[in-house]
Amino acid sequence: MSMKQDYETYTAKRAEMEKTHFGPLWLNQEKRYVHPFKIFGNIWYVGDSWVCVHLIDTGNGLLLIDSGNCGATDMLVQVIWEAGFNPADVKWIIHSHGHLDHIGGAVFFKRMFGTQLYLGEPDAIMFRERPWISAIQDAHADGACLFTPDYEIKEGDVLTFGNTTMTFYMVPGHTDGCIAIFFDATDGEKTVRCGYYGGFGFNTLQKDYLIEIGDPTFETRKTYLNSLKKVRDQKVELFLGNHCINNDTLGRRQQQIDHPDGPNPFLDDQVWGKYLDQKRDELLAFMADPKNN
């Protein structure tokens, strides 16, 4: 094949990608850039307008919760710099689950800075045995690849990173290896309990999807419900989103901007329970709908 033919194949592929539902998310990532901001204490938001990434300054290195969408690593590096930190100081990345929109920067940070990578054990097994479930092939980039975790998170793990100790629970549903994280953060004399839930989407609960991955009786949906119940009553005063839609990340940020001397809009001890209840109710309605069965 000639260079001209190679180029024509390349442009045709991009044109087709632009027509797909998620194509623009990969082709126009810079449109989702969000300037970094402090949420509370040592917790910063360094994600985009779609996928959340949180930075925690542990006093002994930086920790990221998730590493962004595949193809968006340049934005992640920039936003860390803009927040006043050095990306080389990212010592740990904890991945909420093993989908391509949450693991994009993992390999770069590992190779460039020696960052230690964490992932729930079931999703680490998925990477090894059924990697297509990660949807890495949908990144539409030959350079995108999965990683081998340095540590596979297990139920009940309690791990310390600098000044931050985190407790982990497995909350399978969105993927088998979704994790929930709970930890304390302090700002001045105020300490709050933070909660993070690793994946709320119903895209992996669709009938055709479940049949393809070997769950023809849709047991995954029941598993998801049990996961929500499992952590529903955890004390959470600061709910960190997996996607911005979960806790209205950008709406709360706008409140910070509009009322800089007002109460911190991210501190709300009701939002965690309300959102998990909302997802429970939505899933029950989804399961009752005949078209989903």
C-alpha positions in Angstrom: 0.0 0.0 0.0 1.3 3.5 -0.9 1.7 6.4 1.5 -1.2 8.1 -0.2 -3.4 5.0 0.3 -2.3 4.8 3.9 -3.3 8.4 4.4 -6.7 7.9 2.8 -7.3 4.9 5.0 -6.4 7.0 8.0 -8.7 9.9 7.1 -11.6 7.6 6.3 -11.2 6.0 9.7 -11.3 9.4 11.4 -14.4 10.4 9.4 -16.2 7.2 10.5 -15.1 7.8 14.1 -16.6 11.3 14.1 -20.0 9.8 13.3 -20.1 7.4 16.3 -21.6 8.3 19.7 -18.3 8.4 21.5 -16.1 9.5 18.6 -16.1 13.2 19.5 -15.1 12.3 23.1 -11.8 10.9 21.7 -11.2 13.3 18.9 -11.9 16.6 20.8 -10.7 15.9 24.3 -9.3 19.4 24.8 -12.8 20.8 24.7 -13.4 19.1 28.0 -10.4 20.7 29.8 -11.2 22.0 33.3 -8.9 24.3 35.3 -7.8 22.6 38.5 -9.3 23.6 41.8 -9.0 22.7 45.5 -12.0 20.7 46.8 -11.0 20.5 50.4 -7.8 20.4 52.3 -5.3 18.4 50.4 -7.8 17.2 47.7 -7.7 18.8 44.3 -9.8 18.2 41.2 -7.6 17.5 38.1 -10.1 15.8 35.8 -12.0 17.0 32.8 -15.7 17.9 32.4 -16.6 14.2 31.8 -14.2 11.9 33.7 -13.2 12.7 37.3 -9.6 12.6 38.4 -8.7 13.6 42.0 -5.2 14.5 43.3 -4.4 14.1 47.0 -1.2 15.7 48.3 -0.2 13.1 51.0 2.8 15.1 52.2 5.0 12.2 51.0 4.1 12.2 47.3 1.0 12.8 45.2 -1.8 10.2 44.8 -4.3 10.2 41.9 -7.7 8.5 42.0 -7.9 7.4 38.3 -5.7 8.5 35.5 -8.2 9.9 33.0 -9.5 9.0 29.6 -7.3 7.3 27.0 -5.8 10.0 24.8 -6.1 12.7 27.5 -2.8 12.2 29.3 -1.4 15.4 28.0 -4.3 17.3 29.6 -3.8 15.5 32.9 -0.1 16.4 32.9 -0.9 20.1 32.2 -3.6 20.3 34.8 -1.3 18.9 37.5 1.3 21.5 36.6 -1.4 24.2 36.6 -2.5 23.2 40.1 1.1 23.9 41.2 2.3 20.3 41.5 4.9 18.3 39.6 3.6 15.3 37.7 6.8 13.5 38.5 5.7 13.5 42.2 2.7 11.2 41.5 3.8 8.1 43.5 0.5 6.2 43.3 -2.5 5.9 41.1 -5.6 4.1 42.4 -7.9 3.1 39.6 -11.6 2.9 40.4 -12.2 0.2 37.8 -10.7 -1.1 34.6 -12.4 0.8 31.8 -10.5 2.7 29.2 -11.9 6.1 30.3 -10.4 5.8 33.7 -6.9 4.2 33.0 -5.6 6.4 30.2 -2.5 7.9 31.9 -1.5 4.7 33.8 1.2 3.4 31.4 2.7 6.8 30.8 3.0 7.6 34.5 4.5 4.2 35.2 7.1 4.4 32.4 7.9 8.1 32.9 7.9 8.5 36.6 7.8 5.0 38.1 4.3 5.6 39.6 2.8 2.6 41.4 -0.5 1.4 39.9 -3.4 0.0 41.8 -6.5 -1.8 40.5 -9.2 -4.0 42.0 -8.2 -7.7 41.9 -11.1 -8.9 39.7 -10.3 -6.2 37.1 -6.7 -7.1 37.2 -7.7 -10.7 36.4 -10.0 -9.3 33.6 -6.9 -7.5 32.1 -5.1 -10.8 32.0 -7.8 -13.2 30.9 -10.5 -11.1 29.1 -8.9 -7.8 28.2 -11.5 -6.9 25.7 -13.9 -6.2 28.5 -11.8 -3.1 29.4 -13.0 -1.7 26.0 -9.4 -0.6 25.3 -10.0 -1.3 21.7 -12.5 1.6 21.7 -9.7 4.1 22.4 -9.1 4.1 18.6 -5.4 4.6 19.3 -2.7 2.0 18.6 -0.6 3.4 21.5 -3.3 2.8 24.1 -2.6 -0.3 26.2 -3.5 -2.0 29.5 -1.1 -2.3 32.4 0.0 -4.8 35.0 -1.0 -3.4 38.5 1.7 -3.2 41.1 -0.9 -3.9 43.7 -4.3 -5.7 43.3 -6.8 -4.2 45.8 -8.8 -6.7 47.8 -11.9 -6.5 50.0 -11.2 -4.7 53.3 -7.7 -3.5 52.4 -6.5 -0.6 54.6 -3.6 1.1 52.9 -1.6 4.2 53.9 -0.2 6.7 51.5 1.8 9.4 53.3 -0.6 11.1 55.6 -3.7 9.5 54.1 -5.1 6.1 55.2 -7.7 4.6 52.9 -10.2 1.7 53.5 -11.3 -0.2 50.4 -14.4 -2.3 49.6 -15.2 -4.2 46.5 -18.4 -3.0 44.9 -18.8 -5.1 41.7 -21.5 -4.2 39.2 -20.3 -1.7 36.7 -17.2 -4.0 36.5 -16.3 -7.0 38.7 -13.4 -5.0 40.2 -15.1 -1.7 41.1 -13.8 -0.3 44.4 -15.3 2.0 47.0 -12.8 4.1 49.0 -13.2 5.9 52.3 -10.7 8.2 54.0 -10.4 11.3 56.1 -9.3 14.7 54.9 -8.4 17.7 57.0 -8.4 21.4 56.4 -7.3 23.5 59.3 -9.1 22.2 62.4 -11.9 20.5 60.3 -11.7 16.8 59.4 -14.3 15.1 57.2 -14.9 11.6 55.9 -14.6 11.2 52.2 -16.3 8.6 50.1 -15.7 7.4 46.5 -17.7 4.8 44.5 -15.9 3.3 41.5 -18.5 3.2 38.8 -22.2 3.8 38.4 -23.0 3.3 34.7 -25.7 1.0 33.5 -24.0 0.5 30.1 -22.5 -2.8 31.4 -25.9 -4.0 32.6 -27.5 -4.0 29.1 -29.0 -7.3 28.0 -26.8 -7.9 25.0 -23.6 -6.9 26.9 -24.3 -9.3 29.8 -25.1 -12.2 27.4 -21.8 -11.5 25.5 -19.7 -11.6 28.7 -21.4 -14.8 29.9 -24.1 -13.7 32.2 -27.3 -14.7 30.4 -29.4 -14.6 33.6 -28.3 -11.0 34.4 -26.9 -11.8 37.8 -24.6 -8.8 37.5 -27.6 -6.5 38.0 -28.4 -8.1 41.4 -24.7 -7.9 42.3 -24.8 -4.1 41.6 -27.8 -3.7 43.9 -26.0 -5.5 46.6 -23.0 -3.3 46.2 -25.0 -0.2 46.6 -26.6 -1.6 49.8 -23.2 -2.7 51.1 -21.8 0.9 51.4 -25.0 2.9 51.5 -24.8 3.7 55.2 -21.1 4.6 55.3 -20.5 8.0 56.8 -19.6 10.3 53.9 -19.4 14.1 54.3 -17.4 14.7 51.1 -18.6 12.6 48.1 -16.0 12.5 45.3 -17.5 11.6 41.9 -16.3 9.0 39.4 -17.9 11.1 36.6 -18.9 14.7 37.1 -22.5 13.8 36.8 -22.4 11.8 40.1 -22.1 14.7 42.5 -22.6 17.7 40.1 -18.8 18.3 40.3 -18.8 21.4 38.0 -22.0 22.8 39.5 -20.5 22.7 43.0 -17.3 24.3 41.6 -19.4 27.1 40.2 -20.9 27.7 43.6 -17.3 27.9 45.0 -16.5 30.6 42.4 -19.8 32.5 42.9 -19.6 32.4 46.7 -15.9 32.2 47.7 -16.6 33.2 51.3 -19.6 30.9 51.6 -19.8 27.3 52.9 -17.9 24.7 51.0 -20.5 23.3 48.5 -18.7 19.9 48.4 -19.4 19.3 52.1 -22.8 17.6 52.3 -23.4 14.6 54.4 -26.7 13.8 52.6 -25.6 13.6 49.0 -23.9 10.2 49.2 -26.9 8.3 50.5 -29.3 10.2 48.2 -27.3 9.4 45.1 -26.8 5.7 46.0 -30.6 5.5 46.7 -31.2 7.2 43.3 -29.1 4.6 41.5 -30.9 1.8 43.4 -34.3 3.1 42.3 -33.1 3.7 38.7 -31.7 0.1 38.5 -34.9 -1.4 39.9 -36.9 0.4 37.3 -34.4 -0.7 34.6 -34.7 -4.3 35.7 -38.5 -4.1 35.7 -38.6 -2.8 32.1 -39.5 -5.7 29.8 -37.3 -4.3 27.0 -34.2 -4.9 29.2 -35.0 -8.6 29.8 
